[in-house]
Amino acid sequence: MPGMDHGSGGGMPGIECRPSRCNSSSQAHGAAFDKMFLQMMIGHHQGAVTMSKTELADGENPDAKTLAQNIITAQQREITEMQTMLAQW
């Protein structure tokens, strides 16, 4: 299923730690680290939302579909919260 590869190269956004980002994050401190963390987590959450929407569209297990909808609701709320935090900088 597209977007399900958790390894490097085209996987779910925010999951893989690209060398350019990971090296930058290990050198970042304070507010710069906070911003990078929030940006990476937003990408990670967006990937979870995308995967969950795929489950809703293509899955058939009612429990998995319920879980997918709950993930969408929670992750969207957290994305909004993190975007609000980023907007403060």
PDB file of N, CA, C and O in Angstrom:
ATOM      1  N   MET A   1       0.853  -1.169   0.000  1.00  0.00           N
ATOM      2  CA  MET A   1       0.000   0.000   0.000  1.00  0.00           C
ATOM      3  C   MET A   1       0.898   1.230   0.000  1.00  0.00           C
ATOM      4  O   MET A   1       1.845   1.301   0.783  1.00  0.00           O
ATOM      5  N   PRO A   2       0.615   2.198  -0.865  1.00  0.00           N
ATOM      6  CA  PRO A   2       1.441   3.403  -0.907  1.00  0.00           C
ATOM      7  C   PRO A   2       1.470   4.104   0.448  1.00  0.00           C
ATOM      8  O   PRO A   2       0.461   4.190   1.147  1.00  0.00           O
ATOM      9  N   GLY A   3       2.649   4.599   0.795  1.00  0.00           N
ATOM     10  CA  GLY A   3       2.783   5.345   2.051  1.00  0.00           C
ATOM     11  C   GLY A   3       2.994   4.482   3.272  1.00  0.00           C
ATOM     12  O   GLY A   3       3.084   5.002   4.384  1.00  0.00           O
ATOM     13  N   MET A   4       3.075   3.174   3.094  1.00  0.00           N
ATOM     14  CA  MET A   4       3.223   2.292   4.243  1.00  0.00           C
ATOM     15  C   MET A   4       4.677   1.924   4.527  1.00  0.00           C
ATOM     16  O   MET A   4       4.967   1.334   5.568  1.00  0.00           O
ATOM     17  N   ASP A   5       5.597   2.261   3.619  1.00  0.00           N
ATOM     18  CA  ASP A   5       7.007   1.949   3.811  1.00  0.00           C
ATOM     19  C   ASP A   5       7.592   2.864   4.867  1.00  0.00           C
ATOM     20  O   ASP A   5       7.691   4.072   4.653  1.00  0.00           O
ATOM     21  N   HIS A   6       7.982   2.308   6.004  1.00  0.00           N
ATOM     22  CA  HIS A   6       8.517   3.122   7.095  1.00  0.00           C
ATOM     23  C   HIS A   6      10.018   3.312   6.996  1.00  0.00           C
ATOM     24  O   HIS A   6      10.611   3.973   7.849  1.00  0.00           O
ATOM     25  N   GLY A   7      10.644   2.748   5.976  1.00  0.00           N
ATOM     26  CA  GLY A   7      12.080   2.905   5.805  1.00  0.00           C
ATOM     27  C   GLY A   7      12.391   4.169   5.046  1.00  0.00           C
ATOM     28  O   GLY A   7      11.518   5.014   4.847  1.00  0.00           O
ATOM     29  N   SER A   8      13.633   4.304   4.620  1.00  0.00           N
ATOM     30  CA  SER A   8      14.027   5.490   3.882  1.00  0.00           C
ATOM     31  C   SER A   8      13.579   5.378   2.442  1.00  0.00           C
ATOM     32  O   SER A   8      13.427   4.277   1.912  1.00  0.00           O
ATOM     33  N   GLY A   9      13.370   6.512   1.816  1.00  0.00           N
ATOM     34  CA  GLY A   9      13.035   6.527   0.402  1.00  0.00           C
ATOM     35  C   GLY A   9      11.561   6.417   0.127  1.00  0.00           C
ATOM     36  O   GLY A   9      11.074   5.320  -0.144  1.00  0.00           O
ATOM     37  N   GLY A  10      10.842   7.491   0.185  1.00  0.00           N
ATOM     38  CA  GLY A  10       9.453   7.509  -0.235  1.00  0.00           C
ATOM     39  C   GLY A  10       8.477   6.967   0.778  1.00  0.00           C
ATOM     40  O   GLY A  10       7.326   6.700   0.433  1.00  0.00           O
ATOM     41  N   GLY A  11       8.889   6.798   1.999  1.00  0.00           N
ATOM     42  CA  GLY A  11       7.995   6.289   3.014  1.00  0.00           C
ATOM     43  C   GLY A  11       7.058   7.371   3.523  1.00  0.00           C
ATOM     44  O   GLY A  11       6.889   8.418   2.899  1.00  0.00           O
ATOM     45  N   MET A  12       6.462   7.097   4.654  1.00  0.00           N
ATOM     46  CA  MET A  12       5.523   8.022   5.245  1.00  0.00           C
ATOM     47  C   MET A  12       6.259   9.292   5.651  1.00  0.00           C
ATOM     48  O   MET A  12       7.309   9.217   6.289  1.00  0.00           O
ATOM     49  N   PRO A  13       5.726  10.456   5.293  1.00  0.00           N
ATOM     50  CA  PRO A  13       6.394  11.710   5.650  1.00  0.00           C
ATOM     51  C   PRO A  13       6.637  11.813   7.153  1.00  0.00           C
ATOM     52  O   PRO A  13       5.765  11.493   7.962  1.00  0.00           O
ATOM     53  N   GLY A  14       7.830  12.262   7.507  1.00  0.00           N
ATOM     54  CA  GLY A  14       8.150  12.462   8.908  1.00  0.00           C
ATOM     55  C   GLY A  14       8.681  11.232   9.610  1.00  0.00           C
ATOM     56  O   GLY A  14       9.251  11.337  10.696  1.00  0.00           O
ATOM     57  N   ILE A  15       8.502  10.056   9.004  1.00  0.00           N
ATOM     58  CA  ILE A  15       8.985   8.830   9.633  1.00  0.00           C
ATOM     59  C   ILE A  15      10.477   8.671   9.423  1.00  0.00           C
ATOM     60  O   ILE A  15      11.237   8.527  10.381  1.00  0.00           O
ATOM     61  N   GLU A  16      10.892   8.698   8.170  1.00  0.00           N
ATOM     62  CA  GLU A  16      12.312   8.503   7.904  1.00  0.00           C
ATOM     63  C   GLU A  16      13.070   9.766   8.295  1.00  0.00           C
ATOM     64  O   GLU A  16      12.562  10.880   8.169  1.00  0.00           O
ATOM     65  N   CYS A  17      14.255   9.574   8.756  1.00  0.00           N
ATOM     66  CA  CYS A  17      15.076  10.708   9.158  1.00  0.00           C
ATOM     67  C   CYS A  17      16.137  10.895   8.086  1.00  0.00           C
ATOM     68  O   CYS A  17      17.184  10.250   8.118  1.00  0.00           O
ATOM     69  N   ARG A  18      15.865  11.768   7.153  1.00  0.00           N
ATOM     70  CA  ARG A  18      16.818  12.022   6.082  1.00  0.00           C
ATOM     71  C   ARG A  18      18.086  12.608   6.678  1.00  0.00           C
ATOM     72  O   ARG A  18      18.022  13.402   7.617  1.00  0.00           O
ATOM     73  N   PRO A  19      19.249  12.220   6.137  1.00  0.00           N
ATOM     74  CA  PRO A  19      20.514  12.712   6.702  1.00  0.00           C
ATOM     75  C   PRO A  19      20.564  14.229   6.826  1.00  0.00           C
ATOM     76  O   PRO A  19      21.066  14.746   7.824  1.00  0.00           O
ATOM     77  N   SER A  20      20.059  14.944   5.840  1.00  0.00           N
ATOM     78  CA  SER A  20      20.116  16.410   5.922  1.00  0.00           C
ATOM     79  C   SER A  20      19.297  16.935   7.091  1.00  0.00           C
ATOM     80  O   SER A  20      19.701  17.902   7.736  1.00  0.00           O
ATOM     81  N   ARG A  21      18.166  16.325   7.374  1.00  0.00           N
ATOM     82  CA  ARG A  21      17.326  16.769   8.486  1.00  0.00           C
ATOM     83  C   ARG A  21      17.857  16.277   9.815  1.00  0.00           C
ATOM     84  O   ARG A  21      17.890  17.038  10.782  1.00  0.00           O
ATOM     85  N   CYS A  22      18.266  15.040   9.886  1.00  0.00           N
ATOM     86  CA  CYS A  22      18.759  14.492  11.156  1.00  0.00           C
ATOM     87  C   CYS A  22      20.033  15.195  11.593  1.00  0.00           C
ATOM     88  O   CYS A  22      20.198  15.512  12.771  1.00  0.00           O
ATOM     89  N   ASN A  23      20.925  15.436  10.658  1.00  0.00           N
ATOM     90  CA  ASN A  23      22.148  16.150  11.008  1.00  0.00           C
ATOM     91  C   ASN A  23      21.823  17.548  11.490  1.00  0.00           C
ATOM     92  O   ASN A  23      22.435  18.034  12.442  1.00  0.00           O
ATOM     93  N   SER A  24      20.862  18.205  10.841  1.00  0.00           N
ATOM     94  CA  SER A  24      20.467  19.547  11.265  1.00  0.00           C
ATOM     95  C   SER A  24      19.849  19.521  12.646  1.00  0.00           C
ATOM     96  O   SER A  24      20.123  20.396  13.468  1.00  0.00           O
ATOM     97  N   SER A  25      19.007  18.513  12.912  1.00  0.00           N
ATOM     98  CA  SER A  25      18.331  18.475  14.205  1.00  0.00           C
ATOM     99  C   SER A  25      19.309  18.195  15.336  1.00  0.00           C
ATOM    100  O   SER A  25      19.103  18.671  16.452  1.00  0.00           O
ATOM    101  N   SER A  26      20.382  17.425  15.072  1.00  0.00           N
ATOM    102  CA  SER A  26      21.336  17.149  16.130  1.00  0.00           C
ATOM    103  C   SER A  26      22.174  18.380  16.458  1.00  0.00           C
ATOM    104  O   SER A  26      22.764  18.460  17.535  1.00  0.00           O
ATOM    105  N   GLN A  27      22.229  19.342  15.532  1.00  0.00           N
ATOM    106  CA  GLN A  27      22.977  20.571  15.760  1.00  0.00           C
ATOM    107  C   GLN A  27      22.084  21.703  16.245  1.00  0.00           C
ATOM    108  O   GLN A  27      22.584  22.727  16.711  1.00  0.00           O
ATOM    109  N   ALA A  28      20.791  21.538  16.144  1.00  0.00           N
ATOM    110  CA  ALA A  28      19.854  22.583  16.545  1.00  0.00           C
ATOM    111  C   ALA A  28      19.621  22.522  18.050  1.00  0.00           C
ATOM    112  O   ALA A  28      19.657  21.454  18.661  1.00  0.00           O
ATOM    113  N   HIS A  29      19.385  23.680  18.622  1.00  0.00           N
ATOM    114  CA  HIS A  29      19.106  23.778  20.050  1.00  0.00           C
ATOM    115  C   HIS A  29      18.046  24.840  20.266  1.00  0.00           C
ATOM    116  O   HIS A  29      17.817  25.693  19.409  1.00  0.00           O
ATOM    117  N   GLY A  30      17.407  24.777  21.414  1.00  0.00           N
ATOM    118  CA  GLY A  30      16.453  25.810  21.787  1.00  0.00           C
ATOM    119  C   GLY A  30      15.294  25.922  20.819  1.00  0.00           C
ATOM    120  O   GLY A  30      14.721  24.918  20.397  1.00  0.00           O
ATOM    121  N   ALA A  31      14.951  27.159  20.468  1.00  0.00           N
ATOM    122  CA  ALA A  31      13.798  27.425  19.603  1.00  0.00           C
ATOM    123  C   ALA A  31      13.960  26.791  18.225  1.00  0.00           C
ATOM    124  O   ALA A  31      12.983  26.320  17.643  1.00  0.00           O
ATOM    125  N   ALA A  32      15.192  26.773  17.696  1.00  0.00           N
ATOM    126  CA  ALA A  32      15.418  26.160  16.386  1.00  0.00           C
ATOM    127  C   ALA A  32      15.101  24.663  16.428  1.00  0.00           C
ATOM    128  O   ALA A  32      14.525  24.121  15.485  1.00  0.00           O
ATOM    129  N   PHE A  33      15.475  24.003  17.516  1.00  0.00           N
ATOM    130  CA  PHE A  33      15.155  22.582  17.666  1.00  0.00           C
ATOM    131  C   PHE A  33      13.650  22.390  17.792  1.00  0.00           C
ATOM    132  O   PHE A  33      13.084  21.484  17.180  1.00  0.00           O
ATOM    133  N   ASP A  34      12.995  23.246  18.590  1.00  0.00           N
ATOM    134  CA  ASP A  34      11.550  23.149  18.761  1.00  0.00           C
ATOM    135  C   ASP A  34      10.828  23.266  17.425  1.00  0.00           C
ATOM    136  O   ASP A  34       9.919  22.488  17.135  1.00  0.00           O
ATOM    137  N   LYS A  35      11.231  24.236  16.614  1.00  0.00           N
ATOM    138  CA  LYS A  35      10.599  24.433  15.298  1.00  0.00           C
ATOM    139  C   LYS A  35      10.792  23.203  14.421  1.00  0.00           C
ATOM    140  O   LYS A  35       9.850  22.733  13.782  1.00  0.00           O
ATOM    141  N   MET A  36      12.023  22.682  14.392  1.00  0.00           N
ATOM    142  CA  MET A  36      12.306  21.517  13.562  1.00  0.00           C
ATOM    143  C   MET A  36      11.493  20.317  14.044  1.00  0.00           C
ATOM    144  O   MET A  36      10.947  19.568  13.233  1.00  0.00           O
ATOM    145  N   PHE A  37      11.414  20.136  15.346  1.00  0.00           N
ATOM    146  CA  PHE A  37      10.625  19.046  15.917  1.00  0.00           C
ATOM    147  C   PHE A  37       9.166  19.157  15.473  1.00  0.00           C
ATOM    148  O   PHE A  37       8.576  18.180  15.012  1.00  0.00           O
ATOM    149  N   LEU A  38       8.599  20.337  15.612  1.00  0.00           N
ATOM    150  CA  LEU A  38       7.192  20.530  15.232  1.00  0.00           C
ATOM    151  C   LEU A  38       6.980  20.294  13.744  1.00  0.00           C
ATOM    152  O   LEU A  38       5.994  19.670  13.352  1.00  0.00           O
ATOM    153  N   GLN A  39       7.880  20.779  12.921  1.00  0.00           N
ATOM    154  CA  GLN A  39       7.755  20.585  11.475  1.00  0.00           C
ATOM    155  C   GLN A  39       7.821  19.094  11.119  1.00  0.00           C
ATOM    156  O   GLN A  39       7.041  18.612  10.297  1.00  0.00           O
ATOM    157  N   MET A  40       8.743  18.380  11.734  1.00  0.00           N
ATOM    158  CA  MET A  40       8.869  16.950  11.453  1.00  0.00           C
ATOM    159  C   MET A  40       7.647  16.178  11.974  1.00  0.00           C
ATOM    160  O   MET A  40       7.177  15.248  11.319  1.00  0.00           O
ATOM    161  N   MET A  41       7.144  16.556  13.125  1.00  0.00           N
ATOM    162  CA  MET A  41       5.973  15.872  13.674  1.00  0.00           C
ATOM    163  C   MET A  41       4.721  16.159  12.846  1.00  0.00           C
ATOM    164  O   MET A  41       3.874  15.279  12.685  1.00  0.00           O
ATOM    165  N   ILE A  42       4.596  17.365  12.325  1.00  0.00           N
ATOM    166  CA  ILE A  42       3.461  17.675  11.456  1.00  0.00           C
ATOM    167  C   ILE A  42       3.501  16.760  10.235  1.00  0.00           C
ATOM    168  O   ILE A  42       2.479  16.193   9.850  1.00  0.00           O
ATOM    169  N   GLY A  43       4.677  16.615   9.625  1.00  0.00           N
ATOM    170  CA  GLY A  43       4.812  15.709   8.487  1.00  0.00           C
ATOM    171  C   GLY A  43       4.475  14.272   8.848  1.00  0.00           C
ATOM    172  O   GLY A  43       3.816  13.571   8.080  1.00  0.00           O
ATOM    173  N   HIS A  44       4.922  13.838  10.003  1.00  0.00           N
ATOM    174  CA  HIS A  44       4.640  12.490  10.485  1.00  0.00           C
ATOM    175  C   HIS A  44       3.131  12.288  10.665  1.00  0.00           C
ATOM    176  O   HIS A  44       2.577  11.276  10.235  1.00  0.00           O
ATOM    177  N   HIS A  45       2.486  13.244  11.294  1.00  0.00           N
ATOM    178  CA  HIS A  45       1.042  13.156  11.517  1.00  0.00           C
ATOM    179  C   HIS A  45       0.277  13.205  10.197  1.00  0.00           C
ATOM    180  O   HIS A  45      -0.709  12.488  10.029  1.00  0.00           O
ATOM    181  N   GLN A  46       0.716  14.036   9.267  1.00  0.00           N
ATOM    182  CA  GLN A  46       0.061  14.093   7.962  1.00  0.00           C
ATOM    183  C   GLN A  46       0.156  12.745   7.259  1.00  0.00           C
ATOM    184  O   GLN A  46      -0.780  12.325   6.579  1.00  0.00           O
ATOM    185  N   GLY A  47       1.283  12.074   7.423  1.00  0.00           N
ATOM    186  CA  GLY A  47       1.426  10.735   6.859  1.00  0.00           C
ATOM    187  C   GLY A  47       0.442   9.754   7.478  1.00  0.00           C
ATOM    188  O   GLY A  47      -0.130   8.920   6.777  1.00  0.00           O
ATOM    189  N   ALA A  48       0.242   9.851   8.788  1.00  0.00           N
ATOM    190  CA  ALA A  48      -0.716   8.973   9.467  1.00  0.00           C
ATOM    191  C   ALA A  48      -2.137   9.244   8.983  1.00  0.00           C
ATOM    192  O   ALA A  48      -2.925   8.315   8.807  1.00  0.00           O
ATOM    193  N   VAL A  49      -2.458  10.505   8.770  1.00  0.00           N
ATOM    194  CA  VAL A  49      -3.783  10.865   8.250  1.00  0.00           C
ATOM    195  C   VAL A  49      -3.976  10.278   6.847  1.00  0.00           C
ATOM    196  O   VAL A  49      -5.029   9.719   6.539  1.00  0.00           O
ATOM    197  N   THR A  50      -2.954  10.412   6.006  1.00  0.00           N
ATOM    198  CA  THR A  50      -3.026   9.868   4.649  1.00  0.00           C
ATOM    199  C   THR A  50      -3.230   8.351   4.685  1.00  0.00           C
ATOM    200  O   THR A  50      -4.078   7.818   3.969  1.00  0.00           O
ATOM    201  N   MET A  51      -2.457   7.665   5.514  1.00  0.00           N
ATOM    202  CA  MET A  51      -2.602   6.210   5.630  1.00  0.00           C
ATOM    203  C   MET A  51      -3.993   5.837   6.130  1.00  0.00           C
ATOM    204  O   MET A  51      -4.585   4.871   5.648  1.00  0.00           O
ATOM    205  N   SER A  52      -4.513   6.587   7.085  1.00  0.00           N
ATOM    206  CA  SER A  52      -5.829   6.300   7.643  1.00  0.00           C
ATOM    207  C   SER A  52      -6.936   6.536   6.615  1.00  0.00           C
ATOM    208  O   SER A  52      -7.917   5.793   6.568  1.00  0.00           O
ATOM    209  N   LYS A  53      -6.775   7.561   5.802  1.00  0.00           N
ATOM    210  CA  LYS A  53      -7.762   7.805   4.740  1.00  0.00           C
ATOM    211  C   LYS A  53      -7.750   6.664   3.730  1.00  0.00           C
ATOM    212  O   LYS A  53      -8.794   6.300   3.189  1.00  0.00           O
ATOM    213  N   THR A  54      -6.567   6.100   3.475  1.00  0.00           N
ATOM    214  CA  THR A  54      -6.480   4.954   2.581  1.00  0.00           C
ATOM    215  C   THR A  54      -7.207   3.761   3.181  1.00  0.00           C
ATOM    216  O   THR A  54      -7.896   3.033   2.466  1.00  0.00           O
ATOM    217  N   GLU A  55      -7.061   3.554   4.472  1.00  0.00           N
ATOM    218  CA  GLU A  55      -7.782   2.469   5.142  1.00  0.00           C
ATOM    219  C   GLU A  55      -9.287   2.667   5.016  1.00  0.00           C
ATOM    220  O   GLU A  55     -10.015   1.718   4.724  1.00  0.00           O
ATOM    221  N   LEU A  56      -9.756   3.892   5.232  1.00  0.00           N
ATOM    222  CA  LEU A  56     -11.196   4.148   5.113  1.00  0.00           C
ATOM    223  C   LEU A  56     -11.695   3.865   3.698  1.00  0.00           C
ATOM    224  O   LEU A  56     -12.788   3.332   3.514  1.00  0.00           O
ATOM    225  N   ALA A  57     -10.895   4.222   2.711  1.00  0.00           N
ATOM    226  CA  ALA A  57     -11.308   4.048   1.316  1.00  0.00           C
ATOM    227  C   ALA A  57     -11.211   2.596   0.851  1.00  0.00           C
ATOM    228  O   ALA A  57     -12.065   2.123   0.101  1.00  0.00           O
ATOM    229  N   ASP A  58     -10.175   1.894   1.292  1.00  0.00           N
ATOM    230  CA  ASP A  58      -9.892   0.571   0.721  1.00  0.00           C
ATOM    231  C   ASP A  58     -10.052  -0.596   1.688  1.00  0.00           C
ATOM    232  O   ASP A  58     -10.107  -1.749   1.258  1.00  0.00           O
ATOM    233  N   GLY A  59     -10.128  -0.320   2.968  1.00  0.00           N
ATOM    234  CA  GLY A  59     -10.213  -1.402   3.949  1.00  0.00           C
ATOM    235  C   GLY A  59     -11.624  -1.933   4.081  1.00  0.00           C
ATOM    236  O   GLY A  59     -12.581  -1.354   3.567  1.00  0.00           O
ATOM    237  N   GLU A  60     -11.730  -3.066   4.795  1.00  0.00           N
ATOM    238  CA  GLU A  60     -13.060  -3.632   5.001  1.00  0.00           C
ATOM    239  C   GLU A  60     -13.323  -4.008   6.456  1.00  0.00           C
ATOM    240  O   GLU A  60     -14.474  -4.215   6.842  1.00  0.00           O
ATOM    241  N   ASN A  61     -12.277  -4.098   7.261  1.00  0.00           N
ATOM    242  CA  ASN A  61     -12.466  -4.469   8.665  1.00  0.00           C
ATOM    243  C   ASN A  61     -13.054  -3.293   9.428  1.00  0.00           C
ATOM    244  O   ASN A  61     -12.448  -2.222   9.481  1.00  0.00           O
ATOM    245  N   PRO A  62     -14.234  -3.480  10.024  1.00  0.00           N
ATOM    246  CA  PRO A  62     -14.885  -2.367  10.724  1.00  0.00           C
ATOM    247  C   PRO A  62     -14.047  -1.788  11.865  1.00  0.00           C
ATOM    248  O   PRO A  62     -14.042  -0.576  12.082  1.00  0.00           O
ATOM    249  N   ASP A  63     -13.345  -2.651  12.590  1.00  0.00           N
ATOM    250  CA  ASP A  63     -12.515  -2.167  13.698  1.00  0.00           C
ATOM    251  C   ASP A  63     -11.344  -1.331  13.180  1.00  0.00           C
ATOM    252  O   ASP A  63     -11.002  -0.304  13.766  1.00  0.00           O
ATOM    253  N   ALA A  64     -10.737  -1.771  12.088  1.00  0.00           N
ATOM    254  CA  ALA A  64      -9.631  -1.017  11.496  1.00  0.00           C
ATOM    255  C   ALA A  64     -10.123   0.323  10.959  1.00  0.00           C
ATOM    256  O   ALA A  64      -9.432   1.336  11.068  1.00  0.00           O
ATOM    257  N   LYS A  65     -11.312   0.318  10.384  1.00  0.00           N
ATOM    258  CA  LYS A  65     -11.869   1.571   9.858  1.00  0.00           C
ATOM    259  C   LYS A  65     -12.203   2.544  10.996  1.00  0.00           C
ATOM    260  O   LYS A  65     -11.990   3.749  10.866  1.00  0.00           O
ATOM    261  N   THR A  66     -12.718   2.024  12.098  1.00  0.00           N
ATOM    262  CA  THR A  66     -12.993   2.871  13.263  1.00  0.00           C
ATOM    263  C   THR A  66     -11.694   3.444  13.811  1.00  0.00           C
ATOM    264  O   THR A  66     -11.619   4.629  14.136  1.00  0.00           O
ATOM    265  N   LEU A  67     -10.674   2.600  13.912  1.00  0.00           N
ATOM    266  CA  LEU A  67      -9.373   3.071  14.372  1.00  0.00           C
ATOM    267  C   LEU A  67      -8.840   4.146  13.432  1.00  0.00           C
ATOM    268  O   LEU A  67      -8.334   5.172  13.888  1.00  0.00           O
ATOM    269  N   ALA A  68      -8.948   3.921  12.137  1.00  0.00           N
ATOM    270  CA  ALA A  68      -8.477   4.895  11.153  1.00  0.00           C
ATOM    271  C   ALA A  68      -9.171   6.243  11.339  1.00  0.00           C
ATOM    272  O   ALA A  68      -8.521   7.287  11.285  1.00  0.00           O
ATOM    273  N   GLN A  69     -10.478   6.226  11.557  1.00  0.00           N
ATOM    274  CA  GLN A  69     -11.204   7.484  11.757  1.00  0.00           C
ATOM    275  C   GLN A  69     -10.759   8.167  13.045  1.00  0.00           C
ATOM    276  O   GLN A  69     -10.625   9.390  13.084  1.00  0.00           O
ATOM    277  N   ASN A  70     -10.531   7.390  14.091  1.00  0.00           N
ATOM    278  CA  ASN A  70     -10.054   7.966  15.354  1.00  0.00           C
ATOM    279  C   ASN A  70      -8.665   8.576  15.192  1.00  0.00           C
ATOM    280  O   ASN A  70      -8.370   9.621  15.772  1.00  0.00           O
ATOM    281  N   ILE A  71      -7.818   7.924  14.407  1.00  0.00           N
ATOM    282  CA  ILE A  71      -6.480   8.457  14.141  1.00  0.00           C
ATOM    283  C   ILE A  71      -6.586   9.774  13.394  1.00  0.00           C
ATOM    284  O   ILE A  71      -5.899  10.738  13.733  1.00  0.00           O
ATOM    285  N   ILE A  72      -7.437   9.824  12.385  1.00  0.00           N
ATOM    286  CA  ILE A  72      -7.621  11.062  11.618  1.00  0.00           C
ATOM    287  C   ILE A  72      -8.044  12.192  12.540  1.00  0.00           C
ATOM    288  O   ILE A  72      -7.474  13.282  12.489  1.00  0.00           O
ATOM    289  N   THR A  73      -9.034  11.942  13.379  1.00  0.00           N
ATOM    290  CA  THR A  73      -9.541  12.973  14.288  1.00  0.00           C
ATOM    291  C   THR A  73      -8.449  13.469  15.234  1.00  0.00           C
ATOM    292  O   THR A  73      -8.260  14.676  15.390  1.00  0.00           O
ATOM    293  N   ALA A  74      -7.733  12.543  15.862  1.00  0.00           N
ATOM    294  CA  ALA A  74      -6.703  12.917  16.837  1.00  0.00           C
ATOM    295  C   ALA A  74      -5.515  13.605  16.168  1.00  0.00           C
ATOM    296  O   ALA A  74      -5.026  14.622  16.660  1.00  0.00           O
ATOM    297  N   GLN A  75      -5.053  13.052  15.051  1.00  0.00           N
ATOM    298  CA  GLN A  75      -3.874  13.605  14.396  1.00  0.00           C
ATOM    299  C   GLN A  75      -4.156  14.980  13.795  1.00  0.00           C
ATOM    300  O   GLN A  75      -3.298  15.862  13.832  1.00  0.00           O
ATOM    301  N   GLN A  76      -5.349  15.164  13.243  1.00  0.00           N
ATOM    302  CA  GLN A  76      -5.704  16.479  12.691  1.00  0.00           C
ATOM    303  C   GLN A  76      -5.716  17.525  13.810  1.00  0.00           C
ATOM    304  O   GLN A  76      -5.246  18.647  13.628  1.00  0.00           O
ATOM    305  N   ARG A  77      -6.261  17.140  14.967  1.00  0.00           N
ATOM    306  CA  ARG A  77      -6.295  18.059  16.113  1.00  0.00           C
ATOM    307  C   ARG A  77      -4.867  18.427  16.537  1.00  0.00           C
ATOM    308  O   ARG A  77      -4.581  19.589  16.824  1.00  0.00           O
ATOM    309  N   GLU A  78      -3.989  17.449  16.574  1.00  0.00           N
ATOM    310  CA  GLU A  78      -2.602  17.706  16.975  1.00  0.00           C
ATOM    311  C   GLU A  78      -1.854  18.513  15.911  1.00  0.00           C
ATOM    312  O   GLU A  78      -1.018  19.352  16.248  1.00  0.00           O
ATOM    313  N   ILE A  79      -2.144  18.268  14.639  1.00  0.00           N
ATOM    314  CA  ILE A  79      -1.538  19.065  13.565  1.00  0.00           C
ATOM    315  C   ILE A  79      -1.912  20.527  13.745  1.00  0.00           C
ATOM    316  O   ILE A  79      -1.058  21.408  13.640  1.00  0.00           O
ATOM    317  N   THR A  80      -3.178  20.787  14.014  1.00  0.00           N
ATOM    318  CA  THR A  80      -3.637  22.164  14.220  1.00  0.00           C
ATOM    319  C   THR A  80      -2.928  22.792  15.416  1.00  0.00           C
ATOM    320  O   THR A  80      -2.516  23.950  15.359  1.00  0.00           O
ATOM    321  N   GLU A  81      -2.788  22.034  16.491  1.00  0.00           N
ATOM    322  CA  GLU A  81      -2.107  22.529  17.695  1.00  0.00           C
ATOM    323  C   GLU A  81      -0.642  22.867  17.387  1.00  0.00           C
ATOM    324  O   GLU A  81      -0.137  23.905  17.815  1.00  0.00           O
ATOM    325  N   MET A  82       0.030  21.987  16.647  1.00  0.00           N
ATOM    326  CA  MET A  82       1.441  22.227  16.327  1.00  0.00           C
ATOM    327  C   MET A  82       1.601  23.397  15.357  1.00  0.00           C
ATOM    328  O   MET A  82       2.554  24.168  15.468  1.00  0.00           O
ATOM    329  N   GLN A  83       0.681  23.531  14.416  1.00  0.00           N
ATOM    330  CA  GLN A  83       0.734  24.671  13.497  1.00  0.00           C
ATOM    331  C   GLN A  83       0.536  25.983  14.253  1.00  0.00           C
ATOM    332  O   GLN A  83       1.160  26.992  13.926  1.00  0.00           O
ATOM    333  N   THR A  84      -0.322  25.966  15.249  1.00  0.00           N
ATOM    334  CA  THR A  84      -0.528  27.156  16.085  1.00  0.00           C
ATOM    335  C   THR A  84       0.756  27.500  16.834  1.00  0.00           C
ATOM    336  O   THR A  84       1.130  28.669  16.930  1.00  0.00           O
ATOM    337  N   MET A  85       1.423  26.492  17.358  1.00  0.00           N
ATOM    338  CA  MET A  85       2.690  26.723  18.067  1.00  0.00           C
ATOM    339  C   MET A  85       3.734  27.304  17.114  1.00  0.00           C
ATOM    340  O   MET A  85       4.451  28.237  17.475  1.00  0.00           O
ATOM    341  N   LEU A  86       3.823  26.756  15.898  1.00  0.00           N
ATOM    342  CA  LEU A  86       4.786  27.260  14.925  1.00  0.00           C
ATOM    343  C   LEU A  86       4.501  28.705  14.549  1.00  0.00           C
ATOM    344  O   LEU A  86       5.433  29.476  14.323  1.00  0.00           O
ATOM    345  N   ALA A  87       3.245  29.080  14.478  1.00  0.00           N
ATOM    346  CA  ALA A  87       2.852  30.421  14.088  1.00  0.00           C
ATOM    347  C   ALA A  87       3.297  31.470  15.120  1.00  0.00           C
ATOM    348  O   ALA A  87       3.344  32.663  14.818  1.00  0.00           O
ATOM    349  N   GLN A  88       3.619  31.022  16.321  1.00  0.00           N
ATOM    350  CA  GLN A  88       4.051  31.943  17.366  1.00  0.00           C
ATOM    351  C   GLN A  88       5.479  32.437  17.138  1.00  0.00           C
ATOM    352  O   GLN A  88       5.893  33.430  17.737  1.00  0.00           O
ATOM    353  N   TRP A  89       6.236  31.750  16.274  1.00  0.00           N
ATOM    354  CA  TRP A  89       7.618  32.157  16.012  1.00  0.00           C
ATOM    355  C   TRP A  89       7.693  33.061  14.821  1.00  0.00           C
ATOM    356  O   TRP A  89       8.780  33.505  14.450  1.00  0.00           O
TER     357      TRP A  89
END
